[in-house]
Amino acid sequence: MPKMKSNSGAKKRFKVTGSGKVKRKKAFKRHILTKKSSKTKRQLGQSTLVADADVARVKELIPNKF
């Protein structure tokens, strides 16, 4: 049986924490930043966890990280 291939895009976007949760970056911090407040931009810079409903889908994309 051939090896499972990870999704290359998902490999770059998600990291797995020590406890097995999936970490991701927040969206909306690439451009059009002038109309966003400093607080919003600061909070968008922090990483967050993938929602519980989506974790199974991400784990299928990056099986070698678990």
Secondary structure, 3 states (H helix, E strand, C coil): CCCCCCCHHHHHHCEECCCCCEEECCCCCCCCCCCCCHHHHHHHCCCEECCHHHHHHHHHHCHHHC
